[in-house]
Amino acid sequence: MFRFLLCLFLGFFPLFGELALSPEVVNQALEKHIKYDPDGPNTIGHIYIGGHQTQISQGTFVYVKNALEMYKEIKPAFIILELDTPGGQVFAAQKISDELKDLDTQYGIPIVAFIDNWAISAGAMMAYSSRYIAIAKDASMGAAAPVLQTGQATSEKVNSAIRADFANRAAFYDRNPLIAEAMVDADMILVVRDGEIVKLRKDDEIKSSDEVITTEGKLLTLDAKKLVDLGVADIHFEPEKLVPITTEEKKVGEWPASKELLFTHPFFKKIPNAKIVAYKMDWKTRFFSILGSPVVASILFFGLMISIYMELNTPGFGVAGAFGLICLFLIVLSSFALQAAGWLEVIFLVVGIGLILVELFVIPGFGIIGIAGIILAGIGLFALLLPGVKEFNFDFDTRTLNAAGEYFLQRLIWLAGTLVVGVVAIAILARFIVPKLRLFSPLVLRGEQEAAEGYVAGFKKEELPSLGAVGEVISPLRTAGKVIIEGEFYDAVSSGSFIEKGIKVKIIAIEGSKMIVEEME
């Protein structure tokens, strides 16, 4: 009789014996982990990852991360994670899943995943990372085998890592890890035998009395009935007419919890004065989500390349330099938003730029310090542009990458393509655009540059004065400037110190066509 009543509650007869969780067990678990004020009011969080076309990406991670930061402040009784997604980036899903589990275990705010329709691939990972899973009648979950950007299947090494990840996340909340593995591995054979889930090696090991879950060659995807019957989902809901959420309530992000299907369940229904406070994506979150796109990151890198070139070919500091700084700032900002960068990358970048500036404006010539600056700045910039580099792992034996490595490779391809396009664009600018800009620039000198006024052309080494020759500084040496020796004007560089105009100097070295002088005592 009890079993019959349980079947009526679930809305269907279970296929796999006693694997489904009873309402009593579910209620005991809910009572244990979801704490609310019996006098009210009670705040309930709500995060929506939905729409059949919604792919989980780094932008999704920014959205969820900011939502969880808000809920850490307002401390709701629990959070509804509404899922309706076909999947997306495994690396992003792993980061989101870690954040969900951390909120539950470290902050005492449990997550209730509500699968409205789809929790496929990366969506299944997030569902498994929630303490409770509730499903609608037409929900489905599974098909989590990772694929490359080309659509090809990944190597066994990657599959093995993802299988283990799924199994661990399932087991963490006392769900059967074999079912989670079968969602990733199409070669697994699972049956229910004597009330337990058993993994087989071959199809011919299946007995007539076994209830088959999945056979070899079929990636496991479970519908609503099987999700409950196999103990994956905790609660199942039949369609029910609810008071609709108004447009104004959606705009504000707050509405009575009774308008949610989840709150037709006896446990949730008894929470007094329950109010949904949904996370609304504000302009900052939307902005950071856009910055997280590899397309936008590539555009910023392209803009930075062009800006540097234009700034080096125009006098003073102008629009190109300002635009380049903006691009660089946005690159740093996006990396921090994705938690892809630390202060080490920024320090490398800043120190590298500082060394380049020192080499250009303080130390004569361009040598080791300038080269070191370029290397450090390059390392810092590329680390900021390549999220996943810290978690990157390559197995040389199998020649395979982990999920972070796959994402790193994707961003690297975008970056390399942008670099090629940028070089081509700079070549076009150098050949056709920059010469015309110089021609029409009001800053370009139009008159003659007379030697009597201090203008000099380059000299060959044999045309320079001899070592020890004495002259006078006619423009301050900081450290480069001009001197006059025996009535001729020359470019010169001080040996290190600043030398004022009018000071007597002598030549102490000649390097190529460059004269190095020092102040006479």
JOWO-V473264 format. One record per backbone hydrogen bond with DSSP energy under -1.0 kcal/mol. CO is the residue of the C=O (numbers start at 1). NH is the residue of the N-H. If there is no record, write none. Layout:
BEGIN
co=CO nh=NH
co=CO nh=NH
END
This chain:
BEGIN
co=1 nh=5
co=2 nh=6
co=3 nh=7
co=4 nh=8
co=5 nh=9
co=6 nh=10
co=7 nh=11
co=7 nh=12
co=16 nh=19
co=22 nh=26
co=23 nh=27
co=24 nh=28
co=25 nh=29
co=26 nh=30
co=27 nh=31
co=28 nh=32
co=29 nh=33
co=30 nh=34
co=37 nh=40
co=42 nh=275
co=43 nh=77
co=44 nh=277
co=45 nh=80
co=46 nh=279
co=47 nh=82
co=49 nh=84
co=51 nh=54
co=56 nh=89
co=57 nh=61
co=58 nh=62
co=59 nh=63
co=60 nh=64
co=61 nh=65
co=62 nh=66
co=63 nh=67
co=64 nh=68
co=65 nh=69
co=66 nh=70
co=67 nh=71
co=68 nh=72
co=70 nh=74
co=71 nh=75
co=78 nh=45
co=79 nh=112
co=80 nh=47
co=81 nh=114
co=82 nh=49
co=83 nh=116
co=83 nh=117
co=85 nh=120
co=87 nh=56
co=89 nh=93
co=90 nh=94
co=91 nh=95
co=92 nh=96
co=93 nh=97
co=94 nh=98
co=95 nh=99
co=96 nh=100
co=97 nh=101
co=98 nh=102
co=99 nh=103
co=100 nh=104
co=101 nh=105
co=102 nh=106
co=103 nh=109
co=110 nh=79
co=111 nh=132
co=112 nh=81
co=113 nh=134
co=114 nh=83
co=114 nh=116
co=115 nh=136
co=117 nh=140
co=118 nh=85
co=119 nh=142
co=120 nh=123
co=121 nh=125
co=122 nh=126
co=123 nh=127
co=124 nh=128
co=125 nh=129
co=127 nh=130
co=132 nh=113
co=133 nh=234
co=133 nh=235
co=134 nh=115
co=135 nh=237
co=136 nh=139
co=140 nh=119
co=141 nh=222
co=142 nh=121
co=146 nh=154
co=148 nh=151
co=152 nh=148
co=155 nh=159
co=156 nh=160
co=157 nh=161
co=158 nh=162
co=159 nh=163
co=160 nh=164
co=161 nh=165
co=162 nh=166
co=163 nh=167
co=164 nh=168
co=165 nh=169
co=166 nh=170
co=167 nh=171
co=168 nh=172
co=170 nh=175
co=171 nh=174
co=176 nh=180
co=177 nh=181
co=178 nh=182
co=181 nh=184
co=181 nh=185
co=182 nh=220
co=183 nh=144
co=185 nh=188
co=186 nh=217
co=189 nh=200
co=190 nh=213
co=190 nh=214
co=191 nh=198
co=192 nh=211
co=193 nh=196
co=196 nh=193
co=198 nh=191
co=202 nh=205
co=203 nh=206
co=207 nh=210
co=211 nh=192
co=214 nh=190
co=215 nh=218
co=220 nh=143
co=222 nh=141
co=223 nh=227
co=224 nh=228
co=225 nh=229
co=226 nh=230
co=227 nh=232
co=227 nh=233
co=228 nh=231
co=235 nh=135
co=246 nh=250
co=247 nh=251
co=248 nh=252
co=249 nh=253
co=249 nh=254
co=253 nh=278
co=255 nh=276
co=256 nh=259
co=257 nh=260
co=260 nh=263
co=261 nh=264
co=262 nh=265
co=265 nh=269
co=266 nh=270
co=268 nh=271
co=273 nh=42
co=274 nh=257
co=275 nh=44
co=276 nh=255
co=282 nh=286
co=283 nh=287
co=284 nh=288
co=285 nh=289
co=286 nh=290
co=287 nh=291
co=288 nh=292
co=290 nh=293
co=293 nh=297
co=294 nh=298
co=295 nh=299
co=296 nh=300
co=297 nh=301
co=298 nh=302
co=299 nh=303
co=300 nh=304
co=301 nh=305
co=302 nh=306
co=303 nh=307
co=304 nh=308
co=305 nh=309
co=306 nh=310
co=307 nh=311
co=308 nh=312
co=311 nh=314
co=318 nh=322
co=319 nh=323
co=320 nh=324
co=321 nh=325
co=322 nh=326
co=323 nh=327
co=324 nh=328
co=325 nh=329
co=326 nh=330
co=327 nh=331
co=328 nh=332
co=329 nh=333
co=330 nh=334
co=331 nh=335
co=332 nh=336
co=333 nh=337
co=334 nh=338
co=335 nh=340
co=336 nh=339
co=342 nh=346
co=343 nh=347
co=344 nh=348
co=345 nh=349
co=346 nh=350
co=347 nh=351
co=348 nh=352
co=349 nh=353
co=350 nh=354
co=351 nh=355
co=352 nh=356
co=353 nh=357
co=354 nh=358
co=355 nh=359
co=356 nh=360
co=357 nh=361
co=358 nh=362
co=358 nh=363
co=367 nh=371
co=368 nh=372
co=369 nh=373
co=370 nh=374
co=371 nh=375
co=372 nh=376
co=373 nh=377
co=374 nh=378
co=375 nh=379
co=376 nh=380
co=377 nh=381
co=378 nh=382
co=379 nh=383
co=380 nh=384
co=381 nh=385
co=386 nh=389
co=393 nh=402
co=395 nh=399
co=395 nh=400
co=400 nh=395
co=402 nh=406
co=403 nh=407
co=404 nh=408
co=405 nh=409
co=406 nh=410
co=407 nh=411
co=408 nh=412
co=409 nh=413
co=410 nh=414
co=411 nh=415
co=412 nh=416
co=413 nh=417
co=414 nh=418
co=415 nh=419
co=416 nh=420
co=417 nh=421
co=418 nh=422
co=419 nh=423
co=420 nh=424
co=421 nh=425
co=422 nh=426
co=423 nh=427
co=424 nh=428
co=425 nh=429
co=426 nh=430
co=427 nh=431
co=428 nh=432
co=429 nh=434
co=433 nh=437
co=434 nh=438
co=435 nh=439
co=436 nh=440
co=441 nh=444
co=450 nh=455
co=451 nh=454
co=460 nh=463
co=461 nh=464
co=466 nh=469
co=469 nh=507
co=471 nh=505
co=472 nh=484
co=473 nh=502
co=477 nh=499
co=479 nh=494
co=480 nh=478
co=481 nh=492
co=482 nh=474
co=482 nh=475
co=483 nh=490
co=484 nh=472
co=485 nh=488
co=488 nh=485
co=490 nh=483
co=492 nh=481
co=493 nh=517
co=499 nh=477
co=500 nh=503
co=503 nh=473
co=504 nh=520
co=505 nh=471
co=506 nh=518
co=507 nh=468
co=509 nh=516
co=511 nh=514
co=514 nh=511
co=515 nh=493
co=516 nh=508
co=516 nh=509
co=517 nh=495
co=518 nh=506
END
